[in-house]
Each structure stands twice: as C-alpha cells, then as structure tokens.
Amino acid sequence: EEEIINKHPKHYVYGNLDIEDFVRNLTKHGVTDMKVEDTPGGHIVHLPSEDTIIQVEEGSTHIFCEGNETLRKKLRDVLIMCLPKF
Amino acid sequence: LVMHDNRITIVEASQALKECSASEHEIRFTSTVSLPPACSMDVLYKTLKQRFSGHNVQHASDGSLQVDSVLVKISGESDEGTDMLVSWPYQDEELGSSLLTMLQNRFAKEKRE
C-alpha cells in the first residue's frame, strides 16, 4: 500500500538553542542520564544508556538515535518546545 | 502572514524568516536500522519505490538511496545483516519517520524468521 504523507512540518523553527533550557526540559520529561560536552561549535548531549547523541551548533541540531522512535520523538518535541517558532 | 505598512501578505515560511532577519534552525535526525543479509540495495529500492510511489525515489551516486530528502545509507555489513542509516531533515519529518518505521517493522520481522 502507499503512504499518505504530510509534506509540511508542524512548526517552523529559527534562531539558536539555549542548551541549559534544553537540558532542563529534557530532565523534566524524564531524560536524566545525560552528559553535556562543550565543543568548538556548540555542545554535544550524550545519552549513554540510549546510545543517542544530540549535536547542537549555532543554527542547527542533529539527533543521532539507535532506532528508538519513542525516544526520538520525545527529544524532537522537547527540542521544538525550546526553540523560537511560528 | 507578513505585515508591511499595514498590509498583510502571505509568503513562504523561509521568506517570512528572511524578512524578519531571522535564520531557520536546521534540525536533522539520523537513526539506524538493521536489515537481513538477503536484503540488497536493489530489493530495498524496489520496496521503497512501491511503498512511497508518490515520492521521488532514486539511487544516489555513492550507492545510497534517496526518497525525496530522506537518505538511506549503508553504515556497516556483517554476516548478521546490514546496518543502515536513515537520515532526514525536520521538514520531511513525517516521511522520514514513516520510512524508518516501515523498514524496522518489515525487515526486522524477516530477520527473526
């Protein structure tokens, strides 16, 4: 069967991520096992027990997951919540 | 909607951001899925072409596959199977998520059998 896919995102996000606000909100949503490292371009949030890495840079965020869609969607929603959007 | 001199106009989201001197925050997701050894890139191509027939499914020059802006790439091979990376921008969130879930369900089942 063929999938019917919505081609528009639910939000348009802009600007930069406040890493402290992001970490605070992740904790609030039950993500507690994490390590934050500073990098030359921003930060890396590592979730060791989930084999997941979030690379935060100026103007971009990349979430690397091991296929756990429930976790990825939670990280996505918290990220969107923490970014300015319309 | 963007307001100019008390006139409201409809513009593309990217144009609206430009007019407000803001830049888009790019979000990308990369997830992994393990496929059985019998699943070649050709089998995968045919499956994606059939399942996502309303989308642009093509082979990229480096051997990976692309469905619109969703990239499907080999990250490692062993006797157990092939590890694939599925990567997509937030703009194609529904397609990326749906493609990943389809691969997980369909091929993980074959792997167990």
N, CA and C atoms of all chains as a GROMACS GRO file, in nm:
protein
  597
    1GLU      N    1   0.083  -0.120   0.000
    1GLU     CA    2   0.000   0.000   0.000
    1GLU      C    3   0.087   0.126   0.000
    2GLU      N    4   0.027   0.238  -0.039
    2GLU     CA    5   0.106   0.361  -0.045
    2GLU      C    6   0.079   0.447   0.078
    3GLU      N    7   0.183   0.515   0.124
    3GLU     CA    8   0.169   0.600   0.241
    3GLU      C    9   0.117   0.738   0.201
    4ILE      N   10   0.034   0.796   0.282
    4ILE     CA   11  -0.005   0.936   0.261
    4ILE      C   12   0.072   1.020   0.361
    5ILE      N   13   0.157   1.106   0.309
    5ILE     CA   14   0.249   1.180   0.394
    5ILE      C   15   0.221   1.330   0.385
    6ASN      N   16   0.216   1.393   0.501
    6ASN     CA   17   0.204   1.538   0.506
    6ASN      C   18   0.342   1.599   0.477
    7LYS      N   19   0.351   1.682   0.375
    7LYS     CA   20   0.483   1.732   0.335
    7LYS      C   21   0.523   1.862   0.406
    8HIS      N   22   0.439   1.911   0.496
    8HIS     CA   23   0.476   2.035   0.565
    8HIS      C   24   0.502   2.008   0.712
    9PRO      N   25   0.608   2.068   0.768
    9PRO     CA   26   0.633   2.049   0.910
    9PRO      C   27   0.527   2.120   0.993
   10LYS      N   28   0.511   2.075   1.116
   10LYS     CA   29   0.409   2.136   1.203
   10LYS      C   30   0.452   2.274   1.250
   11HIS      N   31   0.584   2.296   1.260
   11HIS     CA   32   0.635   2.425   1.305
   11HIS      C   33   0.753   2.466   1.218
   12TYR      N   34   0.776   2.597   1.213
   12TYR     CA   35   0.898   2.648   1.152
   12TYR      C   36   0.981   2.705   1.266
   13VAL      N   37   1.100   2.649   1.287
   13VAL     CA   38   1.183   2.692   1.399
   13VAL      C   39   1.298   2.778   1.350
   14TYR      N   40   1.340   2.871   1.434
   14TYR     CA   41   1.451   2.959   1.394
   14TYR      C   42   1.538   2.992   1.515
   15GLY      N   43   1.647   3.062   1.490
   15GLY     CA   44   1.735   3.107   1.598
   15GLY      C   45   1.820   2.995   1.656
   16ASN      N   46   1.865   3.016   1.779
   16ASN     CA   47   1.956   2.922   1.843
   16ASN      C   48   1.893   2.856   1.966
   17LEU      N   49   1.951   2.742   2.001
   17LEU     CA   50   1.900   2.666   2.116
   17LEU      C   51   1.975   2.708   2.242
   18ASP      N   52   1.901   2.735   2.348
   18ASP     CA   53   1.962   2.762   2.478
   18ASP      C   54   1.985   2.625   2.543
   19ILE      N   55   2.111   2.583   2.550
   19ILE     CA   56   2.143   2.446   2.592
   19ILE      C   57   2.096   2.418   2.736
   20GLU      N   58   2.106   2.519   2.823
   20GLU     CA   59   2.064   2.496   2.963
   20GLU      C   60   1.914   2.474   2.972
   21ASP      N   61   1.840   2.552   2.894
   21ASP     CA   62   1.695   2.537   2.889
   21ASP      C   63   1.657   2.399   2.833
   22PHE      N   64   1.730   2.356   2.730
   22PHE     CA   65   1.706   2.226   2.666
   22PHE      C   66   1.730   2.112   2.766
   23VAL      N   67   1.843   2.116   2.834
   23VAL     CA   68   1.877   2.011   2.932
   23VAL      C   69   1.774   2.008   3.046
   24ARG      N   70   1.735   2.127   3.090
   24ARG     CA   71   1.635   2.138   3.198
   24ARG      C   72   1.503   2.073   3.155
   25ASN      N   73   1.462   2.101   3.032
   25ASN     CA   74   1.336   2.044   2.982
   25ASN      C   75   1.346   1.895   2.955
   26LEU      N   76   1.464   1.849   2.913
   26LEU     CA   77   1.481   1.703   2.893
   26LEU      C   78   1.464   1.633   3.028
   27THR      N   79   1.527   1.689   3.131
   27THR     CA   80   1.517   1.631   3.266
   27THR      C   81   1.372   1.626   3.310
   28LYS      N   82   1.301   1.738   3.284
   28LYS     CA   83   1.160   1.747   3.323
   28LYS      C   84   1.077   1.639   3.253
   29HIS      N   85   1.121   1.599   3.132
   29HIS     CA   86   1.047   1.498   3.056
   29HIS      C   87   1.105   1.358   3.074
   30GLY      N   88   1.181   1.339   3.180
   30GLY     CA   89   1.224   1.204   3.216
   30GLY      C   90   1.356   1.159   3.156
   31VAL      N   91   1.426   1.247   3.083
   31VAL     CA   92   1.557   1.209   3.030
   31VAL      C   93   1.661   1.257   3.130
   32THR      N   94   1.715   1.165   3.209
   32THR     CA   95   1.802   1.209   3.318
   32THR      C   96   1.947   1.164   3.302
   33ASP      N   97   1.967   1.054   3.230
   33ASP     CA   98   2.103   1.003   3.214
   33ASP      C   99   2.169   1.072   3.095
   34MET      N  100   2.228   1.190   3.119
   34MET     CA  101   2.293   1.259   3.006
   34MET      C  102   2.419   1.332   3.048
   35LYS      N  103   2.508   1.345   2.949
   35LYS     CA  104   2.633   1.418   2.972
   35LYS      C  105   2.639   1.528   2.868
   36VAL      N  106   2.674   1.647   2.909
   36VAL     CA  107   2.685   1.759   2.814
   36VAL      C  108   2.832   1.798   2.800
   37GLU      N  109   2.878   1.801   2.676
   37GLU     CA  110   3.016   1.840   2.650
   37GLU      C  111   3.016   1.966   2.566
   38ASP      N  112   3.111   2.054   2.592
   38ASP     CA  113   3.127   2.173   2.507
   38ASP      C  114   3.214   2.136   2.388
   39THR      N  115   3.180   2.185   2.271
   39THR     CA  116   3.262   2.162   2.152
   39THR      C  117   3.297   2.299   2.094
   40PRO      N  118   3.392   2.305   2.001
   40PRO     CA  119   3.426   2.436   1.943
   40PRO      C  120   3.305   2.506   1.881
   41GLY      N  121   3.211   2.426   1.826
   41GLY     CA  122   3.096   2.487   1.758
   41GLY      C  123   2.968   2.492   1.840
   42GLY      N  124   2.969   2.435   1.962
   42GLY     CA  125   2.846   2.433   2.042
   42GLY      C  126   2.853   2.333   2.153
   43HIS      N  127   2.766   2.232   2.149
   43HIS     CA  128   2.758   2.132   2.256
   43HIS      C  129   2.721   1.995   2.199
   44ILE      N  130   2.758   1.892   2.274
   44ILE     CA  131   2.711   1.757   2.243
   44ILE      C  132   2.643   1.702   2.368
   45VAL      N  133   2.517   1.660   2.353
   45VAL     CA  134   2.446   1.598   2.464
   45VAL      C  135   2.448   1.448   2.437
   46HIS      N  136   2.505   1.372   2.529
   46HIS     CA  137   2.520   1.228   2.512
   46HIS      C  138   2.427   1.156   2.609
   47LEU      N  139   2.346   1.066   2.556
   47LEU     CA  140   2.258   0.983   2.641
   47LEU      C  141   2.315   0.841   2.638
   48PRO      N  142   2.413   0.809   2.725
   48PRO     CA  143   2.486   0.683   2.716
   48PRO      C  144   2.398   0.559   2.720
   49SER      N  145   2.295   0.558   2.805
   49SER     CA  146   2.213   0.437   2.817
   49SER      C  147   2.126   0.414   2.694
   50GLU      N  148   2.108   0.516   2.612
   50GLU     CA  149   2.023   0.503   2.492
   50GLU      C  150   2.106   0.505   2.364
   51ASP      N  151   2.238   0.514   2.375
   51ASP     CA  152   2.324   0.522   2.258
   51ASP      C  153   2.280   0.636   2.165
   52THR      N  154   2.252   0.748   2.226
   52THR     CA  155   2.199   0.861   2.149
   52THR      C  156   2.285   0.985   2.171
   53ILE      N  157   2.305   1.059   2.060
   53ILE     CA  158   2.387   1.180   2.066
   53ILE      C  159   2.308   1.295   2.004
   54ILE      N  160   2.312   1.410   2.070
   54ILE     CA  161   2.248   1.529   2.014
   54ILE      C  162   2.358   1.634   1.993
   55GLN      N  163   2.378   1.669   1.868
   55GLN     CA  164   2.484   1.764   1.836
   55GLN      C  165   2.420   1.901   1.815
   56VAL      N  166   2.451   1.993   1.903
   56VAL     CA  167   2.389   2.126   1.898
   56VAL      C  168   2.493   2.228   1.851
   57GLU      N  169   2.464   2.297   1.743
   57GLU     CA  170   2.554   2.401   1.694
   57GLU      C  171   2.474   2.527   1.669
   58GLU      N  172   2.543   2.634   1.632
   58GLU     CA  173   2.472   2.758   1.605
   58GLU      C  174   2.384   2.737   1.482
   59GLY      N  175   2.254   2.751   1.498
   59GLY     CA  176   2.161   2.740   1.385
   59GLY      C  177   2.126   2.599   1.343
   60SER      N  178   2.175   2.498   1.417
   60SER     CA  179   2.140   2.361   1.378
   60SER      C  180   2.149   2.262   1.494
   61THR      N  181   2.069   2.158   1.486
   61THR     CA  182   2.073   2.048   1.584
   61THR      C  183   2.056   1.917   1.509
   62HIS      N  184   2.141   1.819   1.542
   62HIS     CA  185   2.136   1.688   1.476
   62HIS      C  186   2.119   1.582   1.585
   63ILE      N  187   2.012   1.504   1.574
   63ILE     CA  188   1.985   1.398   1.672
   63ILE      C  189   2.017   1.262   1.610
   64PHE      N  190   2.114   1.191   1.670
   64PHE     CA  191   2.153   1.057   1.624
   64PHE      C  192   2.096   0.956   1.721
   65CYS      N  193   2.002   0.871   1.674
   65CYS     CA  194   1.938   0.771   1.760
   65CYS      C  195   1.966   0.630   1.709
   66GLU      N  196   1.948   0.533   1.796
   66GLU     CA  197   1.967   0.393   1.755
   66GLU      C  198   1.836   0.328   1.713
   67GLY      N  199   1.747   0.406   1.654
   67GLY     CA  200   1.623   0.348   1.604
   67GLY      C  201   1.507   0.347   1.702
   68ASN      N  202   1.526   0.405   1.820
   68ASN     CA  203   1.418   0.411   1.919
   68ASN      C  204   1.329   0.532   1.886
   69GLU      N  205   1.218   0.506   1.816
   69GLU     CA  206   1.132   0.614   1.770
   69GLU      C  207   1.062   0.688   1.884
   70THR      N  208   1.028   0.615   1.991
   70THR     CA  209   0.960   0.680   2.104
   70THR      C  210   1.053   0.786   2.164
   71LEU      N  211   1.178   0.746   2.183
   71LEU     CA  212   1.275   0.840   2.240
   71LEU      C  213   1.301   0.955   2.144
   72ARG      N  214   1.320   0.924   2.016
   72ARG     CA  215   1.350   1.029   1.917
   72ARG      C  216   1.238   1.133   1.913
   73LYS      N  217   1.114   1.087   1.917
   73LYS     CA  218   1.001   1.180   1.912
   73LYS      C  219   0.995   1.266   2.038
   74LYS      N  220   1.032   1.207   2.151
   74LYS     CA  221   1.034   1.285   2.275
   74LYS      C  222   1.143   1.394   2.265
   75LEU      N  223   1.262   1.356   2.216
   75LEU     CA  224   1.371   1.452   2.201
   75LEU      C  225   1.332   1.562   2.102
   76ARG      N  226   1.266   1.522   1.993
   76ARG     CA  227   1.219   1.616   1.891
   76ARG      C  228   1.122   1.718   1.953
   77ASP      N  229   1.025   1.668   2.029
   77ASP     CA  230   0.924   1.757   2.086
   77ASP      C  231   0.984   1.854   2.188
   78VAL      N  232   1.079   1.804   2.269
   78VAL     CA  233   1.142   1.892   2.367
   78VAL      C  234   1.226   1.998   2.294
   79LEU      N  235   1.294   1.955   2.189
   79LEU     CA  236   1.376   2.049   2.109
   79LEU      C  237   1.288   2.159   2.048
   80ILE      N  238   1.180   2.121   1.986
   80ILE     CA  239   1.088   2.217   1.924
   80ILE      C  240   1.032   2.313   2.030
   81MET      N  241   1.003   2.257   2.148
   81MET     CA  242   0.949   2.337   2.258
   81MET      C  243   1.048   2.447   2.299
   82CYS      N  244   1.178   2.415   2.291
   82CYS     CA  245   1.281   2.508   2.338
   82CYS      C  246   1.328   2.608   2.232
   83LEU      N  247   1.279   2.596   2.110
   83LEU     CA  248   1.324   2.687   2.004
   83LEU      C  249   1.216   2.790   1.972
   84PRO      N  250   1.256   2.912   1.932
   84PRO     CA  251   1.155   3.007   1.885
   84PRO      C  252   1.093   2.954   1.756
   85LYS      N  253   0.962   2.972   1.741
   85LYS     CA  254   0.895   2.911   1.626
   85LYS      C  255   0.768   2.987   1.588
   86PHE      N  256   0.715   2.952   1.472
   86PHE     CA  257   0.580   3.001   1.434
   86PHE      C  258   0.507   2.893   1.359
   87LEU      N  259   0.194   3.475   0.743
   87LEU     CA  260   0.145   3.610   0.713
   87LEU      C  261   0.250   3.713   0.755
   88VAL      N  262   0.278   3.807   0.666
   88VAL     CA  263   0.374   3.912   0.699
   88VAL      C  264   0.305   4.046   0.678
   89MET      N  265   0.328   4.140   0.774
   89MET     CA  266   0.264   4.270   0.763
   89MET      C  267   0.364   4.376   0.718
   90HIS      N  268   0.332   4.445   0.610
   90HIS     CA  269   0.416   4.553   0.556
   90HIS      C  270   0.331   4.678   0.547
   91ASP      N  271   0.368   4.786   0.612
   91ASP     CA  272   0.295   4.913   0.602
   91ASP      C  273   0.144   4.892   0.615
   92ASN      N  274   0.107   4.820   0.716
   92ASN     CA  275  -0.035   4.792   0.742
   92ASN      C  276  -0.103   4.704   0.637
   93ARG      N  277  -0.023   4.641   0.550
   93ARG     CA  278  -0.082   4.546   0.453
   93ARG      C  279  -0.032   4.407   0.487
   94ILE      N  280  -0.125   4.312   0.486
   94ILE     CA  281  -0.086   4.176   0.520
   94ILE      C  282  -0.069   4.092   0.394
   95THR      N  283   0.044   4.023   0.384
   95THR     CA  284   0.065   3.937   0.266
   95THR      C  285   0.102   3.796   0.312
   96ILE      N  286   0.075   3.701   0.223
   96ILE     CA  287   0.112   3.562   0.252
   96ILE      C  288   0.242   3.533   0.178
   97VAL      N  289   0.342   3.485   0.253
   97VAL     CA  290   0.470   3.449   0.190
   97VAL      C  291   0.512   3.310   0.238
   98GLU      N  292   0.611   3.253   0.168
   98GLU     CA  293   0.668   3.125   0.210
   98GLU      C  294   0.733   3.142   0.348
   99ALA      N  295   0.736   3.033   0.428
   99ALA     CA  296   0.794   3.040   0.562
   99ALA      C  297   0.939   3.090   0.558
  100SER      N  298   1.018   3.042   0.462
  100SER     CA  299   1.159   3.082   0.455
  100SER      C  300   1.171   3.232   0.424
  101GLN      N  301   1.081   3.282   0.340
  101GLN     CA  302   1.081   3.423   0.305
  101GLN      C  303   1.041   3.508   0.427
  102ALA      N  304   0.944   3.458   0.504
  102ALA     CA  305   0.899   3.530   0.624
  102ALA      C  306   1.014   3.545   0.723
  103LEU      N  307   1.093   3.437   0.738
  103LEU     CA  308   1.207   3.441   0.830
  103LEU      C  309   1.309   3.544   0.783
  104LYS      N  310   1.333   3.546   0.650
  104LYS     CA  311   1.430   3.638   0.591
  104LYS      C  312   1.386   3.782   0.618
  105GLU      N  313   1.259   3.808   0.600
  105GLU     CA  314   1.206   3.944   0.618
  105GLU      C  315   1.212   3.987   0.764
  106CYS      N  316   1.213   3.890   0.855
  106CYS     CA  317   1.223   3.924   0.997
  106CYS      C  318   1.369   3.919   1.043
  107SER      N  319   1.462   3.905   0.948
  107SER     CA  320   1.606   3.894   0.976
  107SER      C  321   1.637   3.780   1.073
  108ALA      N  322   1.562   3.671   1.064
  108ALA     CA  323   1.590   3.554   1.147
  108ALA      C  324   1.637   3.441   1.056
  109SER      N  325   1.718   3.350   1.109
  109SER     CA  326   1.756   3.237   1.024
  109SER      C  327   1.698   3.108   1.082
  110GLU      N  328   1.662   3.021   0.991
  110GLU     CA  329   1.599   2.895   1.029
  110GLU      C  330   1.694   2.811   1.114
  111HIS      N  331   1.640   2.740   1.213
  111HIS     CA  332   1.721   2.645   1.288
  111HIS      C  333   1.704   2.509   1.220
  112GLU      N  334   1.814   2.460   1.164
  112GLU     CA  335   1.804   2.332   1.091
  112GLU      C  336   1.808   2.215   1.189
  113ILE      N  337   1.710   2.127   1.175
  113ILE     CA  338   1.707   2.006   1.259
  113ILE      C  339   1.718   1.885   1.168
  114ARG      N  340   1.806   1.795   1.205
  114ARG     CA  341   1.822   1.670   1.128
  114ARG      C  342   1.819   1.552   1.223
  115PHE      N  343   1.763   1.441   1.176
  115PHE     CA  344   1.759   1.318   1.255
  115PHE      C  345   1.834   1.209   1.178
  116THR      N  346   1.911   1.130   1.250
  116THR     CA  347   1.972   1.013   1.187
  116THR      C  348   1.946   0.894   1.279
  117SER      N  349   1.883   0.790   1.226
  117SER     CA  350   1.853   0.671   1.305
  117SER      C  351   1.910   0.549   1.235
  118THR      N  352   1.927   0.442   1.310
  118THR     CA  353   1.981   0.322   1.249
  118THR      C  354   1.877   0.211   1.246
  119VAL      N  355   1.890   0.125   1.146
  119VAL     CA  356   1.803   0.008   1.136
  119VAL      C  357   1.889  -0.106   1.079
  120SER      N  358   1.866  -0.226   1.130
  120SER     CA  359   1.943  -0.341   1.086
  120SER      C  360   1.859  -0.427   0.991
  121LEU      N  361   1.914  -0.455   0.873
  121LEU     CA  362   1.840  -0.533   0.774
  121LEU      C  363   1.902  -0.672   0.757
  122PRO      N  364   1.823  -0.771   0.716
  122PRO     CA  365   1.878  -0.907   0.699
  122PRO      C  366   1.974  -0.913   0.580
  123PRO      N  367   2.068  -1.012   0.580
  123PRO     CA  368   2.167  -1.020   0.472
  123PRO      C  369   2.103  -1.029   0.334
  124ALA      N  370   1.985  -1.092   0.325
  124ALA     CA  371   1.921  -1.112   0.194
  124ALA      C  372   1.868  -0.982   0.134
  125CYS      N  373   1.864  -0.877   0.213
  125CYS     CA  374   1.806  -0.752   0.163
  125CYS      C  375   1.913  -0.666   0.096
  126SER      N  376   1.922  -0.673  -0.036
  126SER     CA  377   2.020  -0.593  -0.110
  126SER      C  378   1.964  -0.452  -0.130
  127MET      N  379   2.050  -0.364  -0.180
  127MET     CA  380   2.005  -0.227  -0.206
  127MET      C  381   1.899  -0.227  -0.316
  128ASP      N  382   1.908  -0.325  -0.409
  128ASP     CA  383   1.808  -0.332  -0.516
  128ASP      C  384   1.671  -0.371  -0.460
  129VAL      N  385   1.671  -0.468  -0.367
  129VAL     CA  386   1.545  -0.509  -0.303
  129VAL      C  387   1.487  -0.390  -0.227
  130LEU      N  388   1.576  -0.320  -0.158
  130LEU     CA  389   1.535  -0.204  -0.080
  130LEU      C  390   1.476  -0.095  -0.172
  131TYR      N  391   1.544  -0.073  -0.284
  131TYR     CA  392   1.498   0.028  -0.380
  131TYR      C  393   1.357  -0.006  -0.429
  132LYS      N  394   1.337  -0.133  -0.466
  132LYS     CA  395   1.206  -0.175  -0.517
  132LYS      C  396   1.098  -0.158  -0.409
  133THR      N  397   1.133  -0.197  -0.286
  133THR     CA  398   1.037  -0.185  -0.175
  133THR      C  399   0.997  -0.039  -0.152
  134LEU      N  400   1.098   0.049  -0.151
  134LEU     CA  401   1.071   0.191  -0.125
  134LEU      C  402   0.992   0.253  -0.239
  135LYS      N  403   1.028   0.212  -0.363
  135LYS     CA  404   0.962   0.265  -0.483
  135LYS      C  405   0.812   0.229  -0.479
  136GLN      N  406   0.785   0.106  -0.434
  136GLN     CA  407   0.646   0.059  -0.429
  136GLN      C  408   0.571   0.126  -0.315
  137ARG      N  409   0.634   0.132  -0.199
  137ARG     CA  410   0.568   0.184  -0.081
  137ARG      C  411   0.551   0.336  -0.085
  138PHE      N  412   0.650   0.406  -0.142
  138PHE     CA  413   0.645   0.552  -0.147
  138PHE      C  414   0.636   0.600  -0.292
  139SER      N  415   0.539   0.544  -0.362
  139SER     CA  416   0.528   0.571  -0.506
  139SER      C  417   0.498   0.718  -0.539
  140GLY      N  418   0.443   0.792  -0.444
  140GLY     CA  419   0.416   0.933  -0.469
  140GLY      C  420   0.538   1.022  -0.447
  141HIS      N  421   0.652   0.960  -0.417
  141HIS     CA  422   0.773   1.038  -0.386
  141HIS      C  423   0.883   1.007  -0.486
  142ASN      N  424   0.984   1.093  -0.483
  142ASN     CA  425   1.096   1.076  -0.574
  142ASN      C  426   1.199   0.980  -0.513
  143VAL      N  427   1.196   0.853  -0.559
  143VAL     CA  428   1.289   0.752  -0.506
  143VAL      C  429   1.402   0.733  -0.606
  144GLN      N  430   1.526   0.753  -0.562
  144GLN     CA  431   1.636   0.736  -0.657
  144GLN      C  432   1.765   0.686  -0.593
  145HIS      N  433   1.851   0.630  -0.679
  145HIS     CA  434   1.984   0.588  -0.636
  145HIS      C  435   2.074   0.710  -0.637
  146ALA      N  436   2.153   0.730  -0.533
  146ALA     CA  437   2.250   0.841  -0.534
  146ALA      C  438   2.382   0.786  -0.588
  147SER      N  439   2.473   0.876  -0.626
  147SER     CA  440   2.598   0.832  -0.690
  147SER      C  441   2.686   0.750  -0.596
  148ASP      N  442   2.674   0.768  -0.464
  148ASP     CA  443   2.759   0.693  -0.371
  148ASP      C  444   2.698   0.559  -0.330
  149GLY      N  445   2.591   0.516  -0.398
  149GLY     CA  446   2.531   0.386  -0.370
  149GLY      C  447   2.417   0.393  -0.269
  150SER      N  448   2.396   0.509  -0.209
  150SER     CA  449   2.285   0.520  -0.114
  150SER      C  450   2.155   0.546  -0.190
  151LEU      N  451   2.045   0.544  -0.116
  151LEU     CA  452   1.914   0.569  -0.178
  151LEU      C  453   1.856   0.696  -0.120
  152GLN      N  454   1.775   0.762  -0.200
  152GLN     CA  455   1.713   0.884  -0.153
  152GLN      C  456   1.563   0.881  -0.183
  153VAL      N  457   1.482   0.913  -0.084
  153VAL     CA  458   1.336   0.925  -0.104
  153VAL      C  459   1.304   1.070  -0.068
  154ASP      N  460   1.278   1.152  -0.169
  154ASP     CA  461   1.272   1.298  -0.150
  154ASP      C  462   1.400   1.341  -0.077
  155SER      N  463   1.387   1.399   0.044
  155SER     CA  464   1.511   1.443   0.111
  155SER      C  465   1.559   1.342   0.215
  156VAL      N  466   1.496   1.224   0.220
  156VAL     CA  467   1.536   1.122   0.318
  156VAL      C  468   1.645   1.033   0.256
  157LEU      N  469   1.756   1.021   0.330
  157LEU     CA  470   1.871   0.946   0.281
  157LEU      C  471   1.878   0.810   0.350
  158VAL      N  472   1.900   0.702   0.271
  158VAL     CA  473   1.914   0.568   0.327
  158VAL      C  474   2.050   0.515   0.283
  159LYS      N  475   2.136   0.490   0.382
  159LYS     CA  476   2.276   0.462   0.350
  159LYS      C  477   2.329   0.344   0.431
  160ILE      N  478   2.418   0.263   0.372
  160ILE     CA  479   2.479   0.152   0.446
  160ILE      C  480   2.583   0.206   0.543
  161SER      N  481   2.579   0.161   0.670
  161SER     CA  482   2.683   0.206   0.763
  161SER      C  483   2.776   0.091   0.801
  162GLY      N  484   2.731  -0.033   0.778
  162GLY     CA  485   2.819  -0.146   0.810
  162GLY      C  486   2.756  -0.277   0.767
  163GLU      N  487   2.839  -0.373   0.726
  163GLU     CA  488   2.786  -0.504   0.683
  163GLU      C  489   2.854  -0.616   0.759
  164SER      N  490   2.777  -0.719   0.792
  164SER     CA  491   2.835  -0.839   0.855
  164SER      C  492   2.751  -0.960   0.814
  165ASP      N  493   2.785  -1.080   0.863
  165ASP     CA  494   2.707  -1.200   0.830
  165ASP      C  495   2.566  -1.190   0.886
  166GLU      N  496   2.554  -1.113   0.994
  166GLU     CA  497   2.424  -1.096   1.061
  166GLU      C  498   2.327  -1.012   0.979
  167GLY      N  499   2.383  -0.924   0.897
  167GLY     CA  500   2.297  -0.836   0.819
  167GLY      C  501   2.365  -0.704   0.787
  168THR      N  502   2.286  -0.608   0.743
  168THR     CA  503   2.340  -0.478   0.704
  168THR      C  504   2.283  -0.370   0.795
  169ASP      N  505   2.373  -0.289   0.849
  169ASP     CA  506   2.327  -0.175   0.929
  169ASP      C  507   2.307  -0.055   0.838
  170MET      N  508   2.190   0.004   0.846
  170MET     CA  509   2.158   0.118   0.760
  170MET      C  510   2.140   0.243   0.844
  171LEU      N  511   2.175   0.356   0.784
  171LEU     CA  512   2.145   0.485   0.844
  171LEU      C  513   2.030   0.546   0.767
  172VAL      N  514   1.930   0.595   0.837
  172VAL     CA  515   1.820   0.667   0.773
  172VAL      C  516   1.827   0.810   0.828
  173SER      N  517   1.844   0.907   0.739
  173SER     CA  518   1.865   1.044   0.783
  173SER      C  519   1.771   1.140   0.712
  174TRP      N  520   1.711   1.232   0.787
  174TRP     CA  521   1.616   1.325   0.725
  174TRP      C  522   1.611   1.459   0.798
  175PRO      N  523   1.578   1.565   0.727
  175PRO     CA  524   1.560   1.695   0.792
  175PRO      C  525   1.420   1.704   0.853
  176TYR      N  526   1.402   1.793   0.950
  176TYR     CA  527   1.272   1.808   1.016
  176TYR      C  528   1.161   1.840   0.916
  177GLN      N  529   1.196   1.907   0.805
  177GLN     CA  530   1.096   1.940   0.703
  177GLN      C  531   1.030   1.816   0.647
  178ASP      N  532   1.103   1.704   0.649
  178ASP     CA  533   1.047   1.579   0.597
  178ASP      C  534   1.024   1.480   0.712
  179GLU      N  535   0.983   1.532   0.826
  179GLU     CA  536   0.968   1.450   0.946
  179GLU      C  537   0.872   1.332   0.928
  180GLU      N  538   0.758   1.360   0.870
  180GLU     CA  539   0.659   1.251   0.857
  180GLU      C  540   0.708   1.140   0.767
  181LEU      N  541   0.770   1.182   0.655
  181LEU     CA  542   0.822   1.083   0.559
  181LEU      C  543   0.936   1.004   0.622
  182GLY      N  544   1.031   1.074   0.687
  182GLY     CA  545   1.147   1.007   0.747
  182GLY      C  546   1.104   0.906   0.853
  183SER      N  547   1.014   0.949   0.940
  183SER     CA  548   0.970   0.864   1.049
  183SER      C  549   0.894   0.742   0.995
  184SER      N  550   0.811   0.768   0.896
  184SER     CA  551   0.730   0.661   0.838
  184SER      C  552   0.819   0.558   0.764
  185LEU      N  553   0.922   0.610   0.695
  185LEU     CA  554   1.014   0.520   0.623
  185LEU      C  555   1.094   0.434   0.721
  186LEU      N  556   1.144   0.497   0.828
  186LEU     CA  557   1.222   0.424   0.928
  186LEU      C  558   1.136   0.315   0.993
  187THR      N  559   1.014   0.351   1.032
  187THR     CA  560   0.924   0.255   1.098
  187THR      C  561   0.891   0.140   1.004
  188MET      N  562   0.869   0.172   0.877
  188MET     CA  563   0.838   0.068   0.779
  188MET      C  564   0.956  -0.031   0.767
  189LEU      N  565   1.078   0.021   0.759
  189LEU     CA  566   1.196  -0.066   0.748
  189LEU      C  567   1.212  -0.150   0.875
  190GLN      N  568   1.192  -0.088   0.991
  190GLN     CA  569   1.206  -0.161   1.119
  190GLN      C  570   1.105  -0.275   1.125
  191ASN      N  571   0.980  -0.246   1.091
  191ASN     CA  572   0.874  -0.349   1.101
  191ASN      C  573   0.891  -0.458   0.998
  192ARG      N  574   0.911  -0.418   0.875
  192ARG     CA  575   0.913  -0.514   0.766
  192ARG      C  576   1.034  -0.606   0.769
  193PHE      N  577   1.153  -0.545   0.783
  193PHE     CA  578   1.274  -0.626   0.771
  193PHE      C  579   1.316  -0.689   0.904
  194ALA      N  580   1.278  -0.628   1.014
  194ALA     CA  581   1.311  -0.688   1.143
  194ALA      C  582   1.234  -0.819   1.157
  195LYS      N  583   1.112  -0.821   1.102
  195LYS     CA  584   1.029  -0.940   1.107
  195LYS      C  585   1.093  -1.052   1.025
  196GLU      N  586   1.141  -1.014   0.906
  196GLU     CA  587   1.207  -1.115   0.819
  196GLU      C  588   1.331  -1.172   0.887
  197LYS      N  589   1.402  -1.083   0.959
  197LYS     CA  590   1.525  -1.123   1.024
  197LYS      C  591   1.499  -1.229   1.131
  198ARG      N  592   1.385  -1.215   1.200
  198ARG     CA  593   1.353  -1.310   1.306
  198ARG      C  594   1.316  -1.447   1.252
  199GLU      N  595   1.259  -1.448   1.128
  199GLU     CA  596   1.204  -1.572   1.076
  199GLU      C  597   1.310  -1.670   1.027
   0.00000   0.00000   0.00000
